[in-house]
Amino acid sequence: MNNQEFMLEVENSCNRSKKTLLRKQDEYAGETDRLEQFYRVAMAQGVNSCEAVVGMMAKHFTSIADMAKDPFSFNIKKWREKTGDLRNYTILLEALLIDIGID
């Protein structure tokens, strides 16, 4: 993959993530707090909000790790779905870090 193709993939990946995060906003966001679900999960599990996000990320990471054992068994659409989920959780984690006052 040359640099131009790589940069196109970066742009496309970012666009897919943005689209998914906006679509999921209605499903997961509270009335006023985009990160409300993570605070609620943290409370329910007795952990801090960062641990709650990372716990949710773990599901996506383990799914990708399982797929990596036989990568040709999955098409690029499935790979993009799974890597996008993990990427989106890293974005959500960064937003949460800002929200709790990490600078």
VENKA-V684552 format. One record per run of one state. SS is the DSSP state (H for helix, E for strand, - for the rest). FROM is the first residue (numbers start at 0). TO is the last residue. If there is no record, write none. Layout:
SS:FROM:TO
SS:FROM:TO
This chain:
-:0:1
H:2:27
-:28:34
H:35:44
-:45:47
H:48:67
-:68:69
H:70:72
-:73:74
H:75:98
-:99:102
